[in-house]
Amino acid sequence: MERSCTSNGVANMSPMHNLLAFGAEWAQSRIMVCGSTLKRIRPMKIRTIIGIAVLCYVAFHTLHGAQGINGFLTEEHKQAKLRHDIQATYEQRMRLEHRIDLLTGKEIDEDLLEELAKRQLMMAKSHEIMMVH
């Protein structure tokens, strides 16, 4: 470090060192000003930031959480599909029970019996066309 003494006894530094010293003094003064300002503003800002964070958290989970609006709509859609499946299964069961009743009662429905025999045994009369699907 180059120093030269002036007539009044104060050390004279090179221009680069002067610039660094000025920068350090300026930064120190800004830190002091900012520090005192932050001490006054900090509690209010911290409460505001925490409040906004909590609000964002609640809003996000209200919309996208498992029990939020999207979750509710998804569950409602699943329930509607299950209700439809239950209704279709019930109708199929009723049709099958009706066909069983036709085959097991005192009077057997001859047309149904003939249809089942032809389908299962693959037998048809010579003038009949059988379509298997």
ABEGO torsion letter per residue (X at the ends): XBBBBBAAGBBBBBAAAAAAAAAAAAAAAAAAAAAAAAAAAAAAAAAAAAAAAAAAAAAAAAAABAABAAAAAAAAAAAAAAAAAAAAAAAAAAAAAAAAAAAABABBBAAAAAAAAAAAAGBBBAABBBBBX
